[in-house]
């Protein structure tokens, strides 16, 4: 279980004026995942995880700023039909090893897909023309944002035996290169009318981030353990919303956009150990 938020700030084509800001806040994350790790007696290791679930509750605050929209507008929507999917894959080497500890360095890849959909629309500022006089009921989908994040992971992880049965694992990854590929669908403005969108609008960007994780596990037997852990993930990217070719009857231009995604939470896990097995043997 965790909490998350994501959002973007959109600027005019010159990048000098803030046009719009969309904040998807207070997301409750429910997910399940599988993980695995292969350690060779040479010191090399491979590890990874894959998971997914759903976002529950949460709100979208959609702000539009003068002079593009006057007066200032802020609308509130509820989130539904939203979900995350994610995976990590790393390869590394245990640089330091002792009888009760190890420290390894790794390089890897992270993928995360975030889909957030907003229903209904009500004005909470002073603009009566946007969901003011005529608020959109909560049964109507208004916006869907579909973001795909791909990241290079470089980091350290390590284990230490606190007691004969209690172990602490820490994993810290720097994301020096993050690639964002997404789409923004304003469903009430997708039509054939001039000024409306011809379909979902593509967005892209590059940036950076980090991922932190810790697990405290208890060994029930030589082959099974249970644990409790926590993690924090952060990613951000600067890029463009590509309106060009997606606005009916107008020559639109790409506009700078800044994206940010944060999630944190706790998890329970069960681990099963297989082996050790001889990978290479002269016999």
C-alpha positions as CSV (number, residue, x, y, z in Angstrom):
1,X,0.0,0.0,0.0
2,X,1.2,3.5,-0.8
3,X,0.5,7.0,-1.7
4,X,1.3,8.9,-4.9
5,X,1.0,12.0,-6.9
6,X,1.9,13.1,-10.4
7,X,1.4,16.3,-12.4
8,X,2.5,18.7,-15.1
9,X,3.0,22.4,-15.8
10,X,2.4,23.5,-19.3
11,X,3.9,26.7,-20.7
12,X,3.3,28.9,-23.8
13,X,5.4,28.0,-26.9
14,X,8.1,30.4,-25.8
15,X,8.4,28.8,-22.4
16,X,8.1,32.1,-20.6
17,X,4.5,32.0,-19.3
18,X,2.7,29.3,-17.3
19,X,-0.5,28.3,-19.2
20,X,-1.9,25.4,-17.3
21,X,-1.1,23.1,-14.3
22,X,-2.7,19.6,-13.7
23,X,-2.1,18.0,-10.3
24,X,-3.1,14.4,-9.7
25,X,-2.9,14.2,-5.9
26,X,-3.7,11.9,-3.0
27,X,-3.6,8.7,-5.0
28,X,-3.9,5.5,-2.9
29,X,-1.8,2.7,-4.4
30,X,-2.7,-0.9,-4.0
31,X,-0.4,-3.4,-5.8
32,X,1.1,-6.8,-5.8
33,X,4.4,-7.9,-7.2
34,X,6.9,-10.7,-7.7
35,X,10.6,-10.4,-7.2
36,X,13.7,-12.6,-7.8
37,X,17.4,-12.7,-7.3
38,X,20.2,-14.9,-8.6
39,X,23.6,-14.8,-6.9
40,X,26.6,-16.5,-8.4
41,X,29.5,-17.6,-6.2
42,X,31.7,-15.4,-8.4
43,X,30.1,-12.3,-6.9
44,X,27.9,-11.4,-9.8
45,X,24.1,-11.2,-9.3
46,X,20.9,-10.5,-11.3
47,X,17.8,-9.2,-9.6
48,X,14.4,-7.8,-10.6
49,X,10.8,-7.3,-9.8
50,X,7.5,-6.8,-11.7
51,X,4.2,-5.5,-10.3
52,X,1.0,-3.6,-10.8
53,X,-2.3,-2.8,-9.3
54,X,-4.7,0.1,-9.0
55,X,-4.9,3.8,-7.9
56,X,-7.9,4.4,-5.7
57,X,-9.6,7.7,-4.9
58,X,-7.5,10.8,-5.5
59,X,-8.3,14.2,-7.2
60,X,-7.3,16.2,-10.2
61,X,-6.9,19.9,-9.8
62,X,-6.8,21.5,-13.3
63,X,-5.6,25.2,-13.2
64,X,-5.6,27.6,-16.2
65,X,-3.9,31.0,-15.9
66,X,-4.4,34.5,-17.4
67,X,-3.9,35.8,-20.0
68,X,-4.7,32.5,-21.8
69,X,-7.8,32.0,-19.6
70,X,-9.4,34.9,-17.7
71,X,-10.3,35.0,-15.0
72,X,-8.1,32.3,-13.3
73,X,-9.7,28.9,-13.4
74,X,-9.3,25.9,-11.1
75,X,-11.5,22.8,-11.5
76,X,-11.7,19.7,-9.4
77,X,-12.3,16.2,-10.6
78,X,-12.2,12.7,-9.0
79,X,-10.0,9.9,-10.2
80,X,-11.1,6.5,-11.3
81,X,-10.0,3.6,-13.6
82,X,-6.4,4.5,-12.8
83,X,-3.5,2.1,-12.4
84,X,0.3,1.6,-12.3
85,X,2.5,-1.1,-13.9
86,X,6.2,-1.3,-13.2
87,X,9.3,-3.4,-13.4
88,X,13.0,-3.3,-12.5
89,X,15.9,-5.5,-13.9
90,X,19.4,-5.1,-12.6
91,X,22.8,-6.8,-13.0
92,X,25.6,-6.2,-10.5
93,X,28.6,-7.3,-8.6
94,X,29.2,-7.7,-4.9
95,X,32.2,-5.5,-4.3
96,X,32.5,-6.3,-0.6
97,X,31.6,-9.6,1.0
98,X,31.9,-10.9,4.6
99,X,30.4,-13.7,6.6
100,X,27.4,-11.5,7.7
101,X,27.3,-8.7,5.1
102,X,27.7,-7.7,1.5
103,X,27.7,-4.5,-0.6
104,X,27.0,-4.6,-4.3
105,X,27.0,-2.2,-7.2
106,X,24.5,-2.6,-10.1
107,X,23.2,-1.1,-13.3
108,X,19.8,-1.7,-14.6
109,X,16.5,-0.6,-16.1
110,X,13.2,0.6,-14.7
111,X,9.8,0.8,-16.5
112,X,6.7,2.4,-15.0
113,X,3.4,3.1,-16.7
114,X,1.0,5.5,-14.9
115,X,-2.6,5.8,-16.2
116,X,-4.8,8.4,-14.4
117,X,-8.3,9.1,-15.4
118,X,-10.5,11.9,-14.1
119,X,-14.3,12.0,-13.9
120,X,-16.5,15.1,-13.5
121,X,-15.6,18.7,-13.3
122,X,-16.5,21.5,-10.9
123,X,-15.2,25.1,-10.7
124,X,-13.5,25.9,-7.3
125,X,-12.1,29.3,-8.3
126,X,-13.8,32.3,-9.9
127,X,-14.2,31.4,-13.6
128,X,-17.9,30.7,-14.3
129,X,-17.4,29.6,-17.9
130,X,-15.3,26.4,-17.2
131,X,-17.4,23.9,-15.3
132,X,-19.0,26.8,-13.4
133,X,-22.5,27.5,-14.7
134,X,-22.6,23.9,-16.1
135,X,-20.5,21.5,-14.0
136,X,-19.8,18.1,-15.5
137,X,-21.3,15.2,-13.5
138,X,-19.0,12.6,-12.0
139,X,-20.3,9.9,-14.3
140,X,-18.5,11.5,-17.3
141,X,-14.8,10.9,-18.0
142,X,-13.1,14.2,-18.7
143,X,-9.3,13.5,-18.9
144,X,-7.0,10.5,-19.2
145,X,-3.2,10.8,-18.9
146,X,-1.2,7.7,-20.0
147,X,2.5,8.1,-19.1
148,X,5.3,5.6,-19.8
149,X,8.5,6.2,-17.9
150,X,11.8,4.4,-18.9
151,X,14.9,4.9,-16.7
152,X,18.5,3.9,-16.4
153,X,19.3,2.7,-12.9
154,X,22.7,3.0,-11.3
155,X,23.1,2.1,-7.6
156,X,24.2,0.2,-4.6
157,X,22.5,-2.5,-2.6
158,X,23.6,-4.4,0.5
159,X,22.6,-6.9,3.2
160,X,23.6,-7.2,6.8
161,X,22.7,-9.9,9.3
162,X,21.4,-8.2,12.5
163,X,20.9,-11.6,14.2
164,X,21.0,-15.1,13.0
165,X,17.5,-14.8,11.7
166,X,17.0,-11.0,11.1
167,X,18.4,-9.4,8.0
168,X,18.3,-5.8,6.7
169,X,18.5,-5.0,3.0
170,X,19.0,-1.5,1.5
171,X,18.8,-0.6,-2.2
172,X,19.5,2.9,-3.6
173,X,19.3,3.7,-7.3
174,X,20.1,7.0,-9.1
175,X,18.2,7.5,-12.3
176,X,20.6,9.6,-14.4
177,X,18.5,9.3,-17.5
178,X,14.7,9.2,-17.6
179,X,12.6,9.1,-20.7
180,X,8.9,10.0,-20.7
181,X,6.5,9.1,-23.5
182,X,2.8,9.9,-22.8
183,X,-0.6,11.1,-24.1
184,X,-3.1,13.5,-22.8
185,X,-6.8,12.9,-23.7
186,X,-9.2,15.7,-22.9
187,X,-12.2,13.7,-23.8
188,X,-14.8,16.5,-23.9
189,X,-12.6,18.4,-26.5
190,X,-11.9,15.5,-28.9
191,X,-14.1,16.1,-31.9
192,X,-14.1,17.4,-35.5
193,X,-14.9,21.0,-34.6
194,X,-12.3,23.8,-35.2
195,X,-10.2,24.4,-32.1
196,X,-10.8,21.0,-30.6
197,X,-8.4,18.1,-30.5
198,X,-8.3,15.4,-33.2
199,X,-7.3,12.8,-30.6
200,X,-5.0,12.3,-27.6
201,X,-2.1,14.7,-27.6
202,X,1.4,13.2,-27.5
203,X,3.9,14.3,-24.8
204,X,7.5,13.5,-24.3
205,X,10.5,14.5,-22.1
206,X,13.8,13.6,-20.5
207,X,14.9,14.0,-16.9
208,X,16.2,12.2,-13.8
209,X,15.1,10.6,-10.6
210,X,15.9,8.2,-7.8
211,X,14.5,5.1,-6.1
212,X,15.1,4.1,-2.5
213,X,14.1,0.8,-0.8
214,X,14.7,-1.0,2.5
215,X,13.5,-4.4,3.7
216,X,13.7,-6.0,7.2
217,X,13.3,-9.8,6.8
218,X,13.0,-12.6,9.3
219,X,14.2,-16.1,8.4
220,X,11.5,-18.7,9.3
221,X,13.6,-21.6,8.0
222,X,16.7,-22.0,5.9
223,X,14.5,-21.7,2.8
224,X,11.7,-19.2,3.7
225,X,11.6,-15.7,5.1
226,X,9.0,-13.0,5.7
227,X,9.7,-9.2,5.6
228,X,8.4,-5.7,5.8
229,X,9.7,-2.9,3.7
230,X,9.3,0.6,2.4
231,X,10.2,2.5,-0.8
232,X,10.2,6.0,-2.3
233,X,10.3,6.6,-6.1
234,X,10.8,10.0,-7.7
235,X,11.0,10.9,-11.4
236,X,10.8,14.2,-13.3
237,X,11.1,15.2,-16.9
238,X,11.1,18.3,-19.1
239,X,9.8,18.1,-22.6
240,X,7.0,19.1,-24.9
241,X,3.3,18.7,-25.4
242,X,2.9,18.2,-29.2
243,X,-0.2,20.1,-30.2
244,X,1.1,20.4,-33.8
245,X,-1.2,18.3,-36.1
246,X,-3.6,17.6,-33.3
247,X,-5.8,20.8,-33.2
248,X,-8.5,21.0,-35.8
249,X,-8.3,23.9,-38.2
250,X,-5.3,25.6,-36.5
251,X,-1.6,25.6,-37.0
252,X,-0.6,24.6,-33.4
253,X,3.0,24.5,-32.0
254,X,4.7,22.3,-29.4
255,X,4.6,23.8,-25.9
256,X,7.1,23.1,-23.1
257,X,5.9,20.9,-20.3
258,X,7.4,19.8,-17.0
259,X,6.4,16.4,-15.4
260,X,6.9,15.0,-12.0
261,X,5.9,11.7,-10.3
262,X,6.3,10.7,-6.7
263,X,5.2,7.6,-4.9
264,X,6.0,6.0,-1.5
265,X,4.7,3.2,0.5
266,X,5.1,0.0,2.6
267,X,4.9,-3.7,1.6
268,X,4.9,-7.1,3.1
269,X,6.7,-9.9,1.4
270,X,7.5,-13.6,1.5
271,X,10.7,-15.0,0.0
272,X,11.6,-18.6,-0.9
273,X,15.3,-19.6,-1.3
274,X,16.4,-22.2,-3.9
275,X,19.8,-23.7,-3.9
276,X,22.7,-23.4,-3.7
277,X,23.3,-25.2,-7.0
278,X,26.6,-25.7,-8.8
279,X,26.4,-23.5,-11.9
280,X,29.7,-24.6,-13.4
281,X,31.4,-27.8,-12.2
282,X,34.4,-29.7,-13.4
283,X,32.7,-33.0,-12.4
